[in-house]
Amino acid sequence: MTEYFLDHSVTGPYARTLVWQIAGGPAALPVKTADGWELAGHRPAPDAVAGLWHPIHATADEVAAWRDHLLESGVRQPFKQVFRELYLLTPAEERTGTFSNRFAGHILRYGQARTLLGQRGWTGRSIGNWDYENGGDQGEVTRELAGWQARWAMHIVSAPGAETTMLCATEGITFHRDGQPASMADLPPLVLSEILREADLAVGVASVARDDQALIGHERYWRSHGFGELTETAKTRREVLARLLPKLKIASRVELTDRFLLVRGDLKTYKIHLGSTNILMEPNDAYLCIVPASGHAAGSVFLPFEDDGGTLSVILSKAYLLADDTAITDPTITRQLG
């Protein structure tokens, strides 16, 4: 482990920021000593069996302690490990048995969703408008993981005014083992969590609810999901913000609610949704359209991981901008502030 990961010139910079666990031992970050790299105060034996720690195998207190430690020590991880979202079996899924509707009913940009899922190992035939007689408007993507299979059904929906964009509506995710329907209760918690996490990421990135304005024909979805309840990914984002906000220069102007980051400017008070990053203005919840841009102020804030899609950075960038709203000169924004 030390030779190929911790001491290695290529893998070392990444491996040394991850939490490792030797079989039967405690989890620990690597630390440099006079004798080399160690885990939890001892150097791993050459034949030690070690693997990456996963929060699903830890208690809530252990996870919280690791998250505090990363922020306090300034350790930035190459992917979400300590702050990884967990998806546990819900009572509704216990009742449905072999399928989950947790991510059904979303409107996604099909090409974007397919590419993102494909990068994570999902496969499946394409769907499109050209073959309705043979069911071409229906399809599914599948994911094989540790001998289990997930199948996520989708179908084409209309996209008026967006001829070059194919949209799809998500349906339920069914689970299988050896080609037969499988009870979700039988899935290893880690397998279930990782499959549902990938579905959540696809929705979080490809959903039209993240658009600056609603697409024609999908206004109700845009409103309900663009400002609605948070997914697990957004809840993790909220938890990170709760730890970061007291350290920010704009701490006195921001406040977290269940779904929004409230920003008090001099002109108005703004509500940034923690899932879509869309903005409402108090007191009448008027919509404020701001095209995301990377802000220098937000870029100086330490983040413990590369957030999927950069959403956390976008939220902070908008917060810094709106906290100093009297300094905004962009006419596309000032016109909306009125």
Disulfide bonds with the S-S distance in Angstrom:
none
